[in-house]
Amino acid sequence: MMKKFAALILTVMLALSLAACATTKGGDTMKVKCPACGYQFEVPADGGGR
């Protein structure tokens, strides 16, 4: 009984974590922060036309 409960909890936690990773903000731009200077700017979600 305890193993089934633990497996159920683990399955639910895995499903929730995958759902959280799959959700997006839905915006057309993505914010990027320069690691060298710390300047934050927005780029198009498609990668800037490359």
C-alpha positions in Angstrom: 0.0 0.0 0.0 2.8 2.4 0.9 4.7 1.7 -2.3 1.6 2.5 -4.4 1.1 5.7 -2.6 4.7 6.8 -3.0 4.6 5.9 -6.7 1.4 7.9 -7.1 2.9 11.0 -5.4 6.1 10.6 -7.5 4.0 10.4 -10.7 2.0 13.5 -9.8 5.1 15.5 -8.9 6.7 14.5 -12.2 3.6 15.5 -14.2 3.5 18.9 -12.4 7.1 19.6 -13.0 6.8 18.7 -16.7 3.7 20.9 -17.0 5.5 23.8 -15.3 8.4 23.5 -17.8 6.1 23.3 -20.8 4.2 26.5 -20.0 5.5 29.7 -21.6 4.6 33.4 -21.1 3.3 33.7 -24.6 5.2 36.8 -25.4 6.8 37.6 -28.7 10.1 38.7 -27.2 12.6 37.1 -24.8 14.7 39.0 -22.3 18.4 38.4 -22.3 20.9 39.7 -19.8 24.5 40.2 -20.9 26.8 38.3 -18.5 29.7 40.8 -18.9 28.0 44.1 -18.3 24.6 43.1 -16.9 22.6 45.0 -19.5 19.2 43.5 -20.1 17.6 43.7 -23.6 14.8 42.0 -25.5 15.2 39.9 -28.6 12.6 38.4 -30.9 11.4 34.9 -29.9 12.5 33.5 -33.2 16.2 34.1 -32.5 16.7 37.4 -34.2 16.2 36.4 -37.9 19.1 33.9 -38.1 
